[in-house]
Amino acid sequence: MKPAPRLPDPDAFSPLSLADRLLSLAKEADAAGLPNAADRLVGLAFAVLEQGMTPHRVH
């Protein structure tokens, strides 16, 4: 039996690199004629950047 694929640790990527990838995908979606998808990806990129600017709290 194959082991279940493991997702990378969310802290392994910087918010800036994730936002950059989301914006690249938004550009590709827009070029493909998918403006709604592009808008959502841009919104996600902004959300990633906003969340990345808040300090992580350890309880």
Protein Blocks (a to p, Z undefined) as FASTA:
>chain_A
ZZddddddfklpcfklmmmmmmmmmmmmmmnopaklmmmmmmmmmmmmmmmmpccddZZ
